[in-house]
């Protein structure tokens, strides 16, 4: 990826982490240009949101505030890490899960 490609995709890279709707907006706006930087962050954001809802469903059944807060803090850190990577024009994978997200959603952006 060259500097121009990364600079063009920075905004949509950030949008991909904001909400699940943000992932969809970034995905559909990336269909014409196929920017690899945006595609990378779409795959990371989509993986985080799917995992967030899957684990959140289970965590919601607990009555413990410690489990709930730990869940929120964990995912907040991961989303902030992804947003920071997009703003700083880097393709840092989400720790522990980034490789899995890239493999699972490899058809996005190709």
C-alpha positions in Angstrom: 0.0 0.0 0.0 1.3 3.4 -0.9 0.9 6.6 1.2 -1.9 7.9 -1.1 -4.0 4.8 -0.7 -3.6 4.9 3.1 -4.4 8.6 3.3 -7.6 8.1 1.2 -8.8 5.3 3.4 -8.1 6.8 6.8 -11.6 8.1 7.4 -13.4 5.0 6.4 -10.9 2.9 8.4 -12.0 4.8 11.5 -15.7 4.5 10.6 -15.4 0.7 10.4 -14.9 0.6 14.1 -17.5 3.0 15.3 -20.7 0.9 15.0 -21.9 -2.2 13.1 -23.6 0.2 10.8 -20.2 2.0 10.4 -18.8 -1.3 9.2 -21.6 -1.6 6.6 -21.1 2.0 5.5 -17.3 1.5 5.1 -17.9 -1.8 3.2 -20.4 -0.3 0.7 -18.3 2.9 0.1 -15.3 0.7 -0.5 -16.9 -1.3 -3.2 -15.9 1.0 -6.1 -12.3 1.7 -5.2 -11.3 -1.5 -3.3 -8.8 0.3 -1.1 -6.8 -2.4 0.7 -6.3 -0.2 3.8 -10.0 0.2 4.2 -10.6 -3.5 3.6 -8.1 -4.4 6.3 -9.9 -2.2 8.9 -13.4 -3.4 7.7 -12.3 -7.0 8.4 -10.9 -6.1 11.9 -14.0 -4.0 12.8 -16.5 -6.6 11.5 -14.7 -9.3 13.5 -14.8 -7.2 16.7 -18.4 -6.4 16.4 -19.5 -10.0 15.7 -17.4 -11.2 18.7 -18.8 -8.3 20.8 -22.4 -9.4 20.2 -21.7 -13.1 20.6 -19.8 -12.7 23.9 -22.1 -9.9 25.1 -25.1 -12.3 24.8 -23.5 -14.7 27.2 -22.1 -12.0 29.5 -25.6 -10.5 29.7 -26.9 -13.6 31.5 -24.5 -13.0 34.5 -25.6 -10.9 37.4 -22.0 -9.9 38.3 -21.1 -6.3 37.7 -17.4 -7.3 37.7 -17.9 -9.6 34.7 -19.9 -6.9 32.9 -17.4 -4.1 33.5 -14.5 -6.4 32.5 -16.3 -7.2 29.3 -16.9 -3.5 28.5 -13.3 -2.5 29.3 -11.9 -5.4 27.3 -13.8 -4.5 24.2 -13.4 -0.7 24.7 -9.6 -1.2 24.6 -9.8 -3.3 21.5 -11.9 -0.8 19.6 -9.7 2.1 20.7 -6.7 0.1 19.5 -8.3 -0.4 16.1 -9.3 3.3 15.8 -5.9 4.4 16.8 -4.3 2.2 14.2 -6.6 3.6 11.5 -5.9 7.2 12.5 -2.1 6.6 12.6 -2.3 5.0 9.2 -1.1 1.6 10.3 -2.4 -1.9 9.7 -2.0 -3.3 13.2 -4.0 -6.4 13.8 -6.1 -6.7 16.9 -4.1 -8.6 19.5 -4.9 -12.4 19.7 -7.7 -12.2 17.2 -6.6 -10.1 14.3 -5.1 -13.0 12.3 -8.4 -14.9 12.7 -10.5 -12.0 11.5 -8.2 -11.5 8.4 -8.6 -15.2 7.5 -12.3 -15.4 8.2 -13.2 -12.3 6.2 -10.5 -12.6 3.5 -13.1 -12.3 0.7 -13.9 -8.7 1.9 -12.0 -6.3 -0.3 -10.9 -8.7 -3.0 
